[in-house]
Amino acid sequence: MKSLTINASQRESVGKKATKALRNAGQVPCVIYGGDTIVHFAAPEIAFKNLVYTPDVHTVVIALDNGTKINAILQDIQFHPVTDRILHIDFIQIFDDKPITIALPFKTTGNSKGVRNGGVLRFNLRRITVKGLASKLPDVLEGDITDLKIGNKLYVTDVASEDFTILHPENTVICMVKTSRTAVEDDDEEEETEGEAPAAEAPAAEA
């Protein structure tokens, strides 16, 4: 999984006045949970652009001004209801030997036969929640839809891996090919073999 580094300043004052002053200065107050102690820090709002405004999932290295570096993942984020500016971010500290729970983005590969025949690919899930060690988690989960015909479904079990546990029931559908007005019936019959000898003609009747 890709990682981003955010340079930040640890903060001691966590009251409302201090938080308001940080926001007025273009800083985002943040908290890291999950370690031995709760860590409060702040960083410029622009520093979170590649973390927040993207469909991709990243781990984060929080590089504090005292030389400390903490590995974490984004847990929760609050936006201003009117301006959409970032108000606050919660992170969870991660460790090499402890699994994390995270929602990974999903994308398809291949060209579905059902879609080629006029069907429509519909998604039930755009992200799949998994649990595993951060070092073994992929940036994105991929599912091959080449063999999906009209009416077929792709399940979470189709993207399973030994590197992580999928936290959805096994019968959870990721996507399916639905029929449409322009759809044609999938043809499963193989084409006739070229060069096949024609059937013998009946002899002509005698005059």
N, C-alpha and C positions, 0 to 999 in steps of 0.2 A: 504494500500500500504506500502511495506517495506521502511525503511529509513536507510540511511548510514550517518555516521558522518565523516567529514573531518576536521582535525585540520589544521588551516591556519594562516598566518600572514598578517595583514592588511598592505598595502603598500601606501605610500604617493607619491613616485616618479613614474610617469607613462610614462616617455619619452622613446625614442628608446634605449638609452644607458642603462637605468635602466632595461628595459625589456630584453635586450640582456644579461645583467649580470645575471639576474634571470635564464634564460634558460641555461646559461653556468654552473650555480651552480645546475642544475638538478631540478629547480623549474618551475612551470607552472603559468604564469600570468593569472588571472581570473577577471571577473567583474560580479557584481550582479545588475540587473536592477529591476524596479518594486516597489521599496520602496520610502520613502521620499527623499533619496539621493542615488546616485550611489556609490557602495562600490567596491573598488579595493583590491584584496588580491592575495596571492600566496601560493602554497603548493607543496610538493614534487610530482614529476610525478607518483611515485608508489602509492600515496594515491588515485589516480583516477582509479586504475586497476579494482576494483570491480564495478565501476560505468560505465566505458566506454566499457570494453571488456566483455560484457555480453548481451544476448538478453533480459534480464529482465529490468524492469523499476523501478526506485527508486526515492523517494524524498530524499533530502540531507539536513543535518544540518551542516552549515558552522560554526565551532567553532573557532572564532578569538582569537588571543593571548591577546586581551584586555578584554576578558570575555564575549564578545557579541556572541550570537548564532542566526543565521538567517536560517529560513526554506526556501528551494528553490528547483527548478527542473532545470535540464540541458536544456538549450535552443539551444545552438550551440557550435560546437567544430571544431577547425582547426588543421589539421595534416600537418607535413612537407611532401612535395610531393615526396621526395626521401627516407627519413628514417622512415616515418610514426610516428615520435615522436609527442607528443601533443604540439602544439604551443600556443594555447589560448583556453579558455573556457568561454562561456557566460552562466550565470544563471539568472533565473527569480525568484524573491522573491514570496513566497506564503503565504496566510493568511487563517485562519480557516473559515472565512466567505465569501471568494471570490473564485468562481470557477476557475479552471485552464483548459487549453486545452492540451491534451497529447495523443500520439499514443501508445495504449496498445497492447502488443503482443497477438496473437490468437493461440489457440491450439484446436484440436478436441478431442472428447471423443466418446466412442462407436466403434462398428465395422460395417461399412456400408455393407448392403446386396449387393449393386451393386459392391462393391470392392470384396466381397467374390465370386461373379459370374464372376470375370475377368475384371471388369471395373477399371479405373484409377482415383484416386482422384487428381484433379487439383486445385491449389490455385490461386485466383485473388488478395487476400489480405493476408498479413502476420501480418499486424498491422492495428488496427482500431482506428481512431481518435475520441476521446470523449471529452466532457466538463462536469465537475462536481467538487464538493468539494474533495480535496485531501484525506480527512479522509474517504470518502465513495467509493473511486475508488479501484477496485481489482488490484492485481498484474498482472493478466492475464485474458483475456476473453476466455470462453470455449463454444464450440458449439457441440451438440450431433448429430452425423452423422449416428446413427444406422438405421434410416428409409430411408436413401438416397439410391434410386435405380439408375440404369444407366439412365442418362439424368436428374436426379434431381439436384437441387441447394440449397445451404444454403445461405440465405440473411442476411444482417445486422440486419434486424428486428427480426431475430431468436435469437439474443443475446442481445436484448434490455433490459433495466432495468430502474426502477424508480430512481435509484441512480445517473444516468448520462444521458446526451444527446449524441446520436451518430451523428457525423457531416458528414455523408455520405447520399446521396439520398436513399430512402427506397428500391429502386430496385437494389441497389448495391450488387453484388454477392461476397460472401467470398470464397466459393469453390463449386465445382460440381464434379459429377462422370461421366466421359466420357467413351464411349465404346472403345473397343480395339479388335484386331484380335482374341484374346483368350476368349472374353466375351461370355457368354451364356445368353439367354433371361431370365429375371426375371420371376419367376413363382408365380403368385398371387393366383392361385387356391388352396383351402384347400385340404388336403389329405382326401381320403374317410374314413368315420368313421369305426373304427375297429369293427368287429362283425356284420356288416350289413348283413341282410339275403339275400342270392342269389336269383335271379329271378327264378320263377318256370319253370321247364323243360316241354316241350311239351310231351304229352303222346305218347308212342310208337305206331306205326301203327300196326293194327291186321294183322295176316298172312292170 
